[in-house]
Amino acid sequence: MDLAERSTEWETGHPIRLRRPVQGSGPAWAGRGRARMIPPNIRYGWEHSGNPLVAGAHGWADAVAATRPWLVESRSSLEGAPVLAYGGLARGHSHGLPFLEQRRGGRSTRQARRTSWAELTSGRAAPAADLLVIGIPRRMAPSPPPRHSLLLPFRVGQAVPVGPEHGDVLDRLSRQARKQHRHEMTVRCRSLEVATRESDFDYFYDRMHKPTMDRRHGDRAHSEEREHARRCLFHRGVLFFLCESGQRVAGMLCRLEGRTLVLRLAGVAGGDKGYYRTSAYLTVYVLLLQWAAAQGLRRVDLAGCEPFLSKGIFQFKRRMHPQVGLPDDHYRDKRLLLWARRDTPAVRDFLVANPMLLIGVDQSLEACYFHDADRPPRVDLPWRSPGVRAHRLVDCDGFLEGLPGPA
C-alpha cells in the first residue's frame, strides 16, 4: 500500500522513509483580515524564517508599526496584586503580557492607550504601574539598563542535537524519568504512529490540538489556523500520534526544515489533562527524538517560550537537556526591559516567584534569582542548561532601593 494511503507505526531502531505531498504585524487585535490575504507559505516564512534577511525585514517592519507604541495597563482582581504595564513592540501584548498576568493570578482587566518611545524609555508612560515591561528592538535597548531594571531576551529557543555522536536520547533523562518512561511504554503498550492521510490531520487538529488549546488557554489561545497548519506544517512535515494499545492519546505536528525537525502543534485526546499525569507528553518527546535520530536528522527544535524559569514548558523541556539560546527568527533581535517602579510586598513576591533569563552585552544568557530576608530564591526552578552560562542571586533590598512604596 502506498505510504500516502496509510498510517504507519514506528518503534525504536526501525527508520521510516516518508514521502510527503508537495503543494504548491501589529497588536493582536489588528491586521488579521489583511494577513489572511497573504499566501500561507509566505506568511509562514515571514513569521518563522531564520534567514537573516527575512528576520531583519520582519524586525524593521515591527519597529515601523510601533512608531506610536501601545501601552497596556493590566490590573488583577486579587487585592494587593501588582499593577503590570506592557508597552512597545506589539508582539508582547499576545506573547509576553498574558504569561505575566497568569503568574500574577486573578482575573485581569486591561486598559490600552497610545504612548511614545520617549515616555516608555523614561518610565513616564505608566505612572500607576508597579512593574513596567517594554518590548524593544535590540538596537534601541539601553546598555546598561536603567537602575531598577533588567534586560531579557524577548523569547528563548530550546533545541536538542541528535545523531550517533550525541548518544542515546534516553541518556539525557534522569534515572527516575528513564525508569518511568520504560515502565509506561511496557504497561501502557505505547508506540509512535507516523500519520500521512488528510483525515489524520483533521483528527489531530479537531480532536487533539484545538481541544487542548481551548482548555489550557481559553480565549487567549494562539495557534496556527487550520488550513494554514495543513499547508505549511502537515504538507511539509510529519504528524505523529502516541498510541496506547493502538488508541491515539496524544499528537504532535512538526515541520521538516532541512535536517531539522521543528515541533509546532501538540495536543492530547479531547484536551484531557489526565494524560499529562501519565507522562504521555514526555513519551512523545522521547520517541520523536529517537525517530529523528533514526532518520539521520541532526536537530530537533523544541520551539520557544518566554524567558522565565517559572514557565512550565521551559522546565518540562529542560528534561531533554536542550541547548537554550536566542531564536533563529525575528525574535532574535527583540528584547524585554523589565523595570520595577515600586517597592511593594507584591512586587517582591512576583520577582522572587519568577526567576528569569538575562541577556548580556555579548548575547550570553544568565539566570537571575531574586530573594530577600523573608523570601528565599526559587532554586527549585533549576537553570542549568547548555547555553545558560551561569546564574546570579539578586537581593531585592539592593535592587529596589530608592523606589517608592505602595501607592
Disulfide bonds with the S-S distance in Angstrom:
none
